[in-house]
């Protein structure tokens, strides 16, 4: 039962991330920037809570807005690794290393 509840929560949260992305298209740039930062923070929290699907969904929204957001790429890479989606995780970490060669976290991953 707990696994089913977690799966349902992850699906609901991913849907919420999509809804946030749709709403962001109708707001100003400043509000959009704030919303993206909030999604990044929520993704970090989701990783800490082991809600990796939510973290991936939130990071997807951020990366669709800014493909060079190293923090979002790194967070998504860690979440993808936890979901055992290793090829995608490696792609994100390689992208982080190309954007920030001094990033020890990405290099070590």
N, C-alpha and C positions, 0 to 999 in steps of 0.2 A: 504493500500500500504506500509506503513512503516514496518508493521509486516512481510510482504512478503519479503521486502528488507533485514530485519534483519535475517530472516530464511535463505535466499540465502547466505548472508555474512557468517553466522555461518557454513553452509555446505561447502562453499569454504574454510574457515579458517581451518575446521577440515581436509579437504583434504590436505591442505598445511602442516598441522602438520604431516600427514602420509608421505608426500613426504620428509619432513625434516628427519623423522625417517629412511627412506630408505637411504637417502644420508649419514646419520651419520654412517651407517654400513661400509662405504667405506673410512672413514677418520681415522686419528690417534687418539690415546687415548686422547691426549691433546686437539686436536680440538673437539673431541666428548664431552669432559668435558665442554669446552667453549660453545658449542652448547646447551648442556643441561641447563647450567646456563642461557643462553639467552632465552630458552623456558620457564624456570621458571619465568623469569622477564616478558616475554610476557603474561604468564598465570596470573600473578598479575595484569598487565595492563588490560587484558581482563575482569577480575573480576570488576575492577573499572569502566570499560565501559559497564558493564552488558552483556558482550559477553560470557555467561557462558559455552556454548557448546565448544567454542574455548578453554577456560580455562581447561575444562575437557580433551579435546583432547591433549593439550600440556602436561598436568600433566600425562596423560596415557603414553606418550612417555617416560617421565622422570622415572615414576614408573616401567615401563617395563625394564628400564636400571638398576634401583636401587630401589628395593622394600622397602628399609628402608629410603627413602628420606622423612623425616618428613614434610618439607616445602611443597613439592609437594602433599603429602597426605592431608595436612591441606587445601591447596588451592583448591584441587579437592573436598574435603569435603564441603567447603563453596559454591563452584559452584554447586555441586550436590544438596545441600540444596535449593539454589535459584531456581533450576530447579524442585523442589519438588520431588526429588528422595531421600526421607528421609532414607530409609533403607541402601542405598549405602553410603550416607553421614555419617550416624552413624557408619558404618563399618570403614570408613576411619578415623574418629575421635577417635574411640576406638583404632585403630592401632597407631595413633599419641600418645595417652596417654600411650600405652604400650612401645613405643620407648622413649618417653620423659615425664615421670610422672610429671615433674614440669611445663608442658605446661598449663598455665591458659586458653588460648584461646580454646584449644581442650577440656579441662575439662568443660568449660562453655557451649560449643556447644552441 
